[in-house]
Amino acid sequence: MATPNATKTPADKSKRSQPHHHSHDSSSSSSSLSRFEAYNRLQAAAVAFGEKLPIPEIVALGGQSDGKSSLLEALLGFRFNVREVEMGTRRPLILQMVHDPSAHEPRCRFQEEDSEEYGSPVVSASTIADIIKSRTEALLKKTKTSVSPKPIVMRAEFAHCPNLTIIDTPGFVLKAKKGEPENTPEEILSMVKSLASPPHRILLFLQQSSVEWCSSLWLDAIREIDPTFRRTVIVVSKFDNRLKEFSDRWEVDRYLSASGYLGDNTRPFFVALPKDRNTISNDEFRRQISQVDAEVLRHLNDGIKGGYDEEKFRPYIGFSSLREYLESELQKRYKEAAPATLALLEQRCSEVNIELARMDSKIQATSDVAHLRRSAMMHAASISNHVGVLIDGAADPAPEQWGKTTEEERSESGIGSWPGVTVDIKPANAILRLYGGAAFERVMHEFRCAAYSIECPPVSREKVANILLAHAGRGGGRGVTEAAAEIARTAARSWLAPLLDTACDRLAFVLGNLFDIALERNISRESEYGRKTGNMDGYVGFHAALRHAYNRFIKDLAKQCKQLVRHHLDSVTSPYSQVCYENDFQGGFSSSATSYYKHNQASAASFCLELSDGGQESCDATMKDQENINPGKNVQQTTPGKGTEAREALRECQLTVPETPSPDQPCEVVYAGVKKELGNCIEVGPRKRIARMTGNRNTEQLKVHNGGSLLFGNGDSGSRSSSAYSEICSSAAQHFARIREVLVERGVTSTLNSGFLTPCRDRLVVALGLDLFAVNDDKFMDMFVAPGAIDVLQNERQSLQKRQKILQSCLNEFKNVARAL
């Protein structure tokens, strides 16, 4: 660094301090002091109000045993047990040292927490240490943390200290103290890096001389912050300990150069300080500092054979050289930064004035109902408009931050998986973060995948017999068809109704998330184009009411959509519905099955445009696998509340297939409730073979010459009854598939789109307006003048006024400083 060759050395400055320049130096010293005081006041204001101002500052860094605390005491010119304080503090300490020739004893004052005011002077050294400890402990207890970046500010006025401000940071440690969290070392390192990162800060890094550069624990951490040491002052502490090892000039010169590790333009300072920690007076403490400096120089000149390169290294040896350099460097940075600081202060004063004017108008608006109504209506209309834009396909704010994956939607909504679906449904683009219309369509596609993954569940012989015999007693040739249709209708009502409710809840969750995204979009638009919708910041009651009204609107939509889709389900499962018989009038079930299969494939792929990196993992594979699941593996898919009964029925309906069936004997296998005949059969789709069914054949299979009665059980007619039972199951599966196809493709999809999206686009702003604004003035004002709200606004205004006053004072002071440059 720290001190590039082009930088004036302390020795150069000492040569300029000649008697015939006394008048000039006095004037320069006066302007330097005014600059220093101006920056100190600005720093105090920045700490009090949380202002981020690029004030040139020195940040002291180092390990806990590297002599940082002793150096700070030496700079102050008196001891206040800072070493003991450092071992217990976990907050930065800003030391504002002010050279005051009239202060023969140090006067220390602490800045009040969250204020620019300073407390009463503190004289006792032990009191200073106690205040630092107590403030640290109180803040850490309040924030429940092990370290805090919020600084403690101490101003020290003394005749024997320089005009210098240093931010002392907690020392680096390798292991937490007893009673501290284990991650305390990492917390300290992270906080110190954060404090040292701003480019306007000078880093004062200390490392004791016994540590070799190649094995330095903390030098790499400093390189991460300042790779070239351009703004780092490196100080080798406890130099007197290492000095005893040198005997020849080449040894000491090589060590002092450190060029092999720090670079040719980096010159570290070498400092030794008194080791006596006994209680001594401040005068004696300063005398010992000067004595150690003199002893180090004497040893370099007389104790080493050939001495050392005095011309090259003398400006960097001794505490006095370091102190002079730091004071000079900080003043140089102050002078360079003054114009930019003045411009920044003017900007901040202007911004605070605007904030104050806005706060005044807000306080005045609490009594202007018409103004509040107008602003609130504009804000609500703006949010409604943004919701509509997001549904139509906007991509800002960033979907990566605001969107959700399918798994996140399931988890955060608390809905989880689809009821009755045993396979993992992964729609296209499941891993992408989507919101708005895109997320809505993805849920719709996921619903289709879930619906087509459910087949008609197995039915017991007892149920089939009860339904079939009741229909057979009414006469006619459609007993089997009617029984199969009734089984399919019952299964559809049991299995598809929960899917419809879940779809409505998931879609409502997607639309509910749009409120926060619309707010963010509104804020970004207002900041980009200027405020046009009225300033509603700070009106917590109104924002809460607006959010509540929006959530209620979405909840009502979900309730209405559930009723509509249930109506569709009731319609297609009604005994009077012709859905189950449409294809009977067109030539049997083969055409129905073919139509179902093709339509299934098309509808399931309606939103399968896969855009994620992992490739398409759509529900087609799920449904393809589902077709080949043996009923024994599908046992968990049972009608809700009737698991045991279904399992018993499933055992009954499983049939053994002969290895070589007779040509004239129908050999049947039921897969997932769909019959396959290995005799006379027809192809339907890639793998389904389903026998044609006609009314005459159904009747013939069920009738025997035993008084014309119906047999459905064991006995001599077991083969015929088994064939009839399997055919009914197969027919029921086809009816179920037809009901599902008509429900999903003809009714539910368009109903959910029109039931959710159209009202959000067309009716949202009206609904919010009626909910929030169609009330009398007293009830309307309850959202804005809640108990204590006016007091909060008044307190914010007072804080802004205080900040304005301080910043304006600093601005005026810096204008005077700029004139003196």
KEMAR-575976 format. One line per 8 residues: number of its first residue (from 0); their letters; for each residue x, y, z of C-alpha. Coordinates in steps of 0.25 Angstrom, whole numbers. Layout:
<atoms>
NUM	a	X,Y,Z | ...
</atoms>
This chain:
<atoms>
0	matpnatk	0,0,0 | -2,7,7 | 8,17,3 | 11,17,-12 | 24,23,-16 | 16,35,-21 | 10,38,-8 | 17,49,1
8	tpadkskr	24,42,13 | 24,47,27 | 38,51,25 | 35,60,13 | 24,67,21 | 34,69,33 | 43,76,24 | 33,86,20
16	sqphhhsh	30,90,35 | 41,101,35 | 40,114,43 | 39,123,31 | 26,116,27 | 20,118,41 | 9,128,35 | 5,118,24
24	dsssssss	5,106,33 | -4,113,43 | -14,116,32 | -13,102,27 | -15,96,41 | -28,105,43 | -34,100,30 | -30,86,33
32	lsrfeayn	-37,87,46 | -50,93,41 | -50,82,30 | -48,71,41 | -59,77,50 | -68,78,38 | -66,63,34 | -68,59,49
40	rlqaaava	-81,66,50 | -85,59,37 | -81,46,42 | -89,47,54 | -101,51,46 | -99,39,37 | -98,30,49 | -111,36,56
48	fgeklpip	-120,36,43 | -114,24,36 | -109,32,24 | -100,25,14 | -90,36,12 | -76,33,6 | -68,40,17 | -53,37,17
56	eivalggq	-51,28,29 | -40,19,35 | -44,5,39 | -35,-2,48 | -34,-17,46 | -26,-29,52 | -26,-41,60 | -30,-40,75
64	sdgkssll	-15,-41,80 | -8,-33,69 | -7,-20,77 | -19,-12,71 | -24,-7,84 | -10,-3,89 | -9,6,76 | -22,12,78
72	eallgfrf	-18,16,92 | -5,22,87 | -12,30,77 | -22,35,88 | -10,39,97 | -17,32,109 | -21,19,114 | -35,15,117
80	nvrevemg	-34,0,117 | -38,-2,103 | -31,-15,103 | -41,-21,113 | -52,-15,106 | -48,-21,92 | -48,-35,98 | -63,-33,101
88	trrplilq	-68,-24,91 | -75,-28,78 | -79,-15,72 | -70,-5,64 | -65,7,72 | -63,20,64 | -53,29,71 | -53,43,68
96	mvhdpsah	-40,49,73 | -40,64,73 | -27,72,76 | -31,83,86 | -19,90,92 | -27,95,104 | -31,81,108 | -20,77,117
104	eprcrfqe	-28,65,122 | -36,56,112 | -51,60,110 | -59,48,105 | -74,48,101 | -82,37,95 | -92,40,84 | -106,36,89
112	edseeygs	-112,24,82 | -121,27,70 | -118,42,72 | -108,52,67 | -106,58,81 | -95,55,90 | -96,52,105 | -88,58,117
120	pvvsasti	-73,58,117 | -67,45,123 | -54,46,131 | -51,33,138 | -44,23,129 | -52,11,136 | -65,18,133 | -62,19,118
128	adiiksrt	-59,4,118 | -72,1,125 | -81,10,116 | -75,2,104 | -78,-11,110 | -92,-8,115 | -96,-2,101 | -91,-14,94
136	eallkktk	-98,-24,103 | -111,-16,103 | -112,-16,87 | -108,-31,86 | -118,-35,95 | -129,-26,88 | -125,-32,74 | -122,-46,79
144	tsvspkpi	-109,-46,71 | -95,-49,75 | -89,-37,67 | -95,-24,62 | -90,-14,51 | -97,-2,58 | -85,6,63 | -83,13,77
152	vmraefah	-78,27,75 | -68,33,85 | -62,47,83 | -49,50,90 | -44,64,92 | -29,65,97 | -17,73,95 | -8,61,92
160	cpnltiid	-17,54,82 | -17,57,67 | -29,61,58 | -32,47,54 | -45,38,53 | -43,23,53 | -54,12,53 | -49,1,62
168	tpgfvlka	-54,-13,59 | -55,-25,67 | -42,-34,66 | -42,-46,57 | -43,-59,65 | -42,-73,62 | -51,-79,73 | -63,-73,80
176	kkgepent	-62,-70,95 | -69,-78,105 | -84,-75,105 | -84,-69,91 | -90,-76,78 | -80,-85,71 | -82,-76,58 | -77,-64,65
184	peeilsmv	-63,-64,58 | -70,-64,44 | -80,-53,48 | -68,-44,52 | -61,-47,39 | -73,-44,31 | -77,-31,39 | -62,-26,38
192	kslaspph	-62,-29,23 | -75,-21,21 | -69,-9,29 | -56,-9,21 | -62,-11,7 | -67,3,3 | -56,9,-6 | -56,22,2
200	rillflqq	-50,15,15 | -35,14,18 | -32,0,24 | -22,0,35 | -17,-14,36 | -9,-19,48 | -1,-32,49 | 10,-35,60
208	ssvewcss	24,-36,55 | 25,-51,60 | 16,-55,49 | 22,-58,35 | 16,-52,23 | 14,-65,16 | 7,-71,29 | -2,-59,32
216	lwldaire	-16,-63,36 | -23,-50,32 | -15,-45,21 | -23,-53,11 | -36,-47,16 | -31,-33,14 | -27,-37,0 | -41,-41,-3
224	idptfrrt	-45,-27,1 | -34,-19,-5 | -26,-28,-15 | -15,-18,-18 | -14,-11,-4 | -17,2,-11 | -24,7,1 | -18,-1,12
232	vivvskfd	-8,3,22 | -1,-9,27 | 5,-8,41 | 15,-18,47 | 13,-17,62 | 22,-22,73 | 34,-19,64 | 44,-19,76
240	nrlkefsd	42,-34,78 | 46,-37,64 | 57,-27,64 | 66,-35,73 | 67,-46,62 | 75,-37,52 | 90,-35,52 | 94,-31,38
248	rwevdryl	88,-20,29 | 84,-29,18 | 75,-37,28 | 68,-25,33 | 66,-18,20 | 60,-30,14 | 50,-31,25 | 47,-17,24
256	sasgylgd	44,-17,9 | 34,-29,10 | 34,-28,-6 | 33,-43,-8 | 19,-43,-1 | 13,-29,-2 | 18,-24,-15 | 28,-13,-19
264	ntrpffva	19,-1,-16 | 14,-6,-2 | 22,0,10 | 18,-6,23 | 20,3,36 | 28,-4,47 | 23,0,61 | 27,-4,76
272	lpkdrnti	19,1,88 | 21,1,103 | 18,-13,109 | 17,-8,123 | 2,-10,126 | 3,-4,141 | -5,8,145 | 3,20,141
280	sndefrrq	0,35,138 | -4,39,124 | 9,48,123 | 17,35,127 | 10,27,116 | 13,37,105 | 28,38,110 | 29,23,109
288	isqvdaev	24,23,95 | 34,33,91 | 45,25,98 | 42,12,91 | 42,19,77 | 56,25,81 | 61,11,85 | 56,4,72
296	lrhlndgi	64,15,64 | 76,14,72 | 76,-1,71 | 75,0,56 | 86,9,55 | 96,4,65 | 92,-10,69 | 92,-16,54
304	kggydeek	105,-17,47 | 104,-7,35 | 91,-1,41 | 80,0,31 | 75,7,18 | 71,20,26 | 67,28,14 | 57,17,9
312	frpyigfs	51,12,22 | 52,23,32 | 39,29,29 | 32,16,32 | 38,13,46 | 33,17,59 | 19,21,65 | 21,36,62
320	slreyles	23,33,47 | 10,25,46 | 2,35,54 | 7,47,45 | 4,39,33 | -10,35,37 | -13,49,40 | -8,55,28
328	elqkryke	-14,44,19 | -28,46,25 | -27,61,23 | -23,59,9 | -35,50,6 | -44,60,13 | -39,71,4 | -41,62,-9
336	aapatlal	-54,58,-5 | -60,71,-1 | -66,75,-14 | -73,62,-16 | -78,62,-2 | -83,76,-4 | -91,71,-16 | -96,59,-9
344	leqrcsev	-101,68,3 | -108,77,-6 | -115,65,-13 | -119,59,1 | -124,72,6 | -133,73,-6 | -138,59,-4 | -141,61,10
352	nielarmd	-149,74,7 | -157,66,-3 | -160,55,7 | -164,66,17 | -173,73,8 | -180,59,5 | -181,56,20 | -188,70,21
360	skiqatsd	-198,67,10 | -201,53,16 | -204,59,30 | -212,70,23 | -219,59,15 | -224,52,28 | -235,63,29 | -238,64,14
368	vahlrrsa	-247,52,11 | -249,55,-4 | -234,55,-6 | -232,42,1 | -244,36,-7 | -238,40,-20 | -224,35,-17 | -229,22,-11
376	mmhaasis	-238,19,-23 | -226,22,-33 | -217,13,-25 | -228,1,-25 | -230,3,-40 | -215,3,-42 | -214,-10,-34 | -226,-16,-42
384	nhvgvlid	-220,-12,-55 | -207,-19,-52 | -214,-32,-48 | -220,-32,-61 | -207,-30,-68 | -200,-41,-60 | -212,-50,-64 | -210,-47,-79
392	gaadpape	-195,-50,-79 | -186,-40,-73 | -172,-44,-69 | -168,-33,-59 | -165,-32,-48 | -155,-44,-50 | -161,-57,-50 | -148,-63,-44
400	qwgkttee	-151,-56,-31 | -166,-55,-31 | -171,-67,-38 | -173,-81,-32 | -170,-95,-37 | -181,-106,-36 | -175,-112,-24 | -175,-98,-17
408	ersesgig	-189,-96,-20 | -193,-109,-15 | -185,-107,-2 | -189,-92,1 | -203,-94,-2 | -204,-105,8 | -212,-114,-3 | -202,-124,-6
416	swpgvtvd	-204,-135,-16 | -217,-138,-24 | -227,-146,-16 | -229,-160,-21 | -216,-159,-30 | -206,-169,-26 | -195,-165,-37 | -187,-153,-36
424	ikpanail	-193,-143,-46 | -182,-134,-52 | -187,-124,-63 | -179,-118,-73 | -170,-106,-68 | -172,-111,-54 | -158,-107,-49 | -160,-93,-55
432	rlyggaaf	-164,-81,-47 | -177,-76,-52 | -188,-66,-48 | -200,-60,-54 | -206,-66,-66 | -195,-75,-69 | -196,-82,-55 | -211,-82,-57
440	ervmhefr	-210,-90,-70 | -200,-100,-63 | -209,-103,-52 | -220,-105,-62 | -211,-115,-70 | -207,-122,-57 | -222,-124,-54 | -224,-131,-67
448	caaysiec	-212,-140,-65 | -218,-143,-51 | -232,-146,-57 | -227,-155,-68 | -218,-163,-58 | -231,-168,-51 | -238,-180,-56 | -251,-186,-52
456	ppvsrekv	-248,-193,-39 | -251,-208,-37 | -265,-212,-33 | -270,-224,-24 | -279,-235,-30 | -289,-231,-19 | -290,-217,-24 | -291,-221,-38
464	anillaha	-302,-231,-35 | -310,-221,-27 | -310,-211,-38 | -311,-221,-49 | -323,-229,-43 | -331,-216,-40 | -329,-212,-55 | -332,-225,-60
472	grgggrgv	-346,-226,-53 | -350,-214,-61 | -350,-222,-74 | -344,-217,-87 | -331,-221,-93 | -322,-211,-87 | -320,-216,-73 | -305,-218,-74
480	teaaaeia	-303,-205,-81 | -311,-198,-70 | -304,-205,-59 | -290,-201,-65 | -294,-187,-66 | -299,-186,-52 | -286,-191,-47 | -278,-181,-56
488	rtaarswl	-287,-170,-51 | -285,-173,-36 | -270,-175,-38 | -269,-161,-45 | -276,-154,-34 | -267,-160,-24 | -254,-159,-31 | -255,-146,-39
496	aplldtac	-262,-137,-29 | -250,-136,-20 | -241,-133,-32 | -250,-121,-37 | -250,-115,-23 | -235,-116,-22 | -233,-110,-36 | -241,-98,-31
504	drlafvlg	-233,-97,-19 | -220,-97,-26 | -225,-87,-37 | -229,-78,-25 | -216,-79,-19 | -209,-75,-32 | -218,-63,-33 | -216,-59,-19
512	nlfdiale	-201,-58,-21 | -203,-47,-31 | -207,-37,-21 | -192,-35,-16 | -187,-36,-30 | -196,-25,-34 | -192,-16,-23 | -177,-18,-26
520	rnisrese	-180,-15,-41 | -188,-3,-37 | -176,2,-28 | -166,0,-40 | -175,7,-50 | -177,19,-41 | -162,20,-38 | -160,19,-53
528	ygrktgnm	-170,29,-58 | -173,37,-46 | -185,36,-36 | -198,36,-43 | -207,28,-34 | -207,37,-22 | -197,34,-10 | -203,24,-1
536	dgyvgfha	-190,20,6 | -191,19,21 | -206,16,21 | -205,3,27 | -220,2,30 | -224,4,16 | -214,-6,10 | -219,-16,20
544	alrhaynr	-233,-14,16 | -229,-14,1 | -222,-27,3 | -234,-33,10 | -244,-29,0 | -235,-35,-11 | -234,-48,-4 | -249,-48,-1
552	fikdlakq	-252,-46,-16 | -243,-58,-20 | -249,-66,-9 | -263,-63,-14 | -259,-67,-29 | -253,-80,-24 | -266,-83,-17 | -275,-79,-29
560	ckqlvrhh	-266,-88,-38 | -267,-100,-29 | -282,-99,-30 | -281,-97,-45 | -272,-109,-48 | -280,-118,-38 | -292,-114,-46 | -285,-119,-59
568	ldsvtspy	-282,-132,-51 | -296,-134,-47 | -301,-132,-61 | -292,-142,-68 | -294,-152,-57 | -309,-151,-57 | -317,-163,-60 | -324,-154,-71
576	sqvcyend	-311,-150,-77 | -308,-157,-91 | -293,-156,-89 | -292,-171,-86 | -300,-175,-98 | -296,-165,-109 | -287,-175,-116 | -297,-187,-115
584	fqggfsss	-305,-180,-126 | -293,-179,-134 | -289,-193,-135 | -285,-198,-122 | -273,-195,-112 | -261,-197,-122 | -263,-184,-128 | -265,-178,-114
592	atsyykhn	-252,-184,-109 | -244,-179,-121 | -250,-165,-120 | -247,-165,-105 | -232,-170,-107 | -229,-159,-118 | -236,-148,-110 | -229,-152,-97
600	qasaasfc	-216,-151,-104 | -219,-137,-110 | -225,-131,-98 | -214,-136,-89 | -204,-129,-98 | -211,-116,-99 | -201,-109,-90 | -189,-118,-92
608	lelsdggq	-180,-108,-98 | -168,-112,-89 | -158,-100,-87 | -150,-105,-75 | -136,-111,-76 | -140,-124,-71 | -148,-128,-83 | -163,-132,-84
616	escdatmk	-168,-140,-73 | -182,-139,-75 | -195,-147,-71 | -194,-155,-84 | -184,-164,-78 | -192,-165,-66 | -205,-169,-73 | -197,-179,-82
624	dqeninpg	-192,-186,-70 | -205,-185,-63 | -211,-193,-74 | -202,-205,-71 | -204,-206,-56 | -209,-219,-51 | -221,-218,-42 | -213,-224,-31
632	knvqqttp	-204,-212,-31 | -215,-202,-32 | -222,-207,-19 | -219,-194,-12 | -228,-186,-22 | -241,-189,-15 | -254,-181,-13 | -253,-172,-1
640	gkgteare	-257,-178,11 | -258,-192,5 | -244,-197,4 | -246,-211,10 | -258,-214,2 | -252,-211,-11 | -240,-219,-8 | -249,-231,-5
648	alrecqlt	-256,-229,-18 | -243,-228,-25 | -238,-242,-21 | -251,-247,-27 | -250,-241,-40 | -236,-245,-43 | -236,-256,-53 | -226,-266,-58
656	vpetpspd	-223,-266,-73 | -221,-280,-79 | -207,-281,-86 | -214,-286,-99 | -229,-281,-100 | -239,-289,-108 | -243,-282,-120 | -258,-283,-116
664	qpcevvya	-256,-279,-102 | -255,-264,-98 | -243,-262,-89 | -244,-249,-82 | -233,-241,-74 | -237,-228,-67 | -226,-217,-66 | -229,-205,-58
672	gvkkelgn	-244,-208,-59 | -244,-209,-75 | -247,-223,-80 | -238,-230,-91 | -244,-242,-98 | -233,-251,-105 | -243,-258,-114 | -252,-249,-123
680	cievgprk	-247,-235,-121 | -244,-222,-127 | -233,-212,-126 | -235,-199,-119 | -223,-190,-117 | -209,-196,-116 | -211,-207,-105 | -226,-208,-102
688	riarmtgn	-235,-219,-108 | -250,-217,-104 | -261,-227,-109 | -273,-220,-116 | -285,-220,-108 | -299,-220,-112 | -312,-221,-105 | -316,-235,-111
696	rnteqlkv	-302,-241,-107 | -303,-236,-93 | -317,-242,-91 | -312,-255,-97 | -300,-256,-88 | -309,-254,-75 | -321,-263,-78 | -321,-278,-77
704	hnggsllf	-332,-288,-78 | -335,-289,-63 | -349,-283,-63 | -343,-271,-70 | -336,-265,-58 | -324,-257,-57 | -312,-264,-51 | -300,-256,-45
712	gngdsgsr	-291,-265,-36 | -285,-278,-35 | -290,-291,-40 | -292,-298,-53 | -292,-285,-60 | -279,-279,-54 | -273,-277,-67 | -284,-269,-72
720	sssaysei	-286,-261,-60 | -271,-258,-59 | -272,-253,-74 | -284,-244,-70 | -277,-238,-58 | -264,-235,-66 | -272,-229,-78 | -280,-220,-68
728	cssaaqhf	-267,-216,-62 | -261,-213,-76 | -274,-205,-80 | -273,-197,-67 | -259,-193,-70 | -263,-188,-83 | -274,-180,-78 | -265,-174,-67
736	arirevlv	-255,-170,-78 | -266,-164,-86 | -272,-156,-74 | -258,-152,-71 | -255,-147,-85 | -268,-139,-86 | -266,-133,-72 | -251,-129,-74
744	ergvtstl	-252,-124,-89 | -266,-119,-91 | -269,-113,-77 | -259,-111,-67 | -247,-104,-75 | -256,-93,-81 | -263,-91,-68 | -251,-90,-59
752	nsgfltpc	-245,-80,-69 | -257,-71,-70 | -260,-73,-55 | -247,-68,-50 | -240,-60,-61 | -251,-52,-67 | -256,-46,-54 | -241,-43,-50
760	rdrlvval	-240,-35,-63 | -254,-29,-63 | -260,-28,-49 | -248,-27,-39 | -247,-12,-39 | -263,-11,-37 | -263,-21,-26 | -251,-14,-19
768	gldlfavn	-258,-1,-21 | -271,-6,-15 | -264,-12,-3 | -255,-1,0 | -262,12,-4 | -277,10,-4 | -277,14,11 | -280,27,18
776	ddkfmdmf	-268,36,21 | -267,32,36 | -265,17,32 | -256,21,21 | -247,29,30 | -245,18,39 | -235,12,29 | -227,25,30
784	vapgaidv	-228,31,44 | -227,18,53 | -223,21,67 | -209,26,68 | -208,27,53 | -207,43,54 | -197,42,65 | -188,33,56
792	lqnerqsl	-189,42,45 | -185,54,54 | -173,46,59 | -168,43,45 | -170,58,42 | -162,62,54 | -151,52,51 | -150,58,36
800	qkrqkilq	-149,72,41 | -138,68,50 | -131,61,39 | -133,73,30 | -127,83,40 | -115,75,43 | -112,72,28 | -115,87,25
808	sclnefkn	-105,91,35 | -94,81,30 | -97,87,16 | -94,101,20 | -82,97,27 | -77,89,15 | -79,101,7 | -70,109,16
816	varal	-60,98,15 | -61,98,0 | -58,113,-1 | -45,111,7 | -40,101,-2
</atoms>
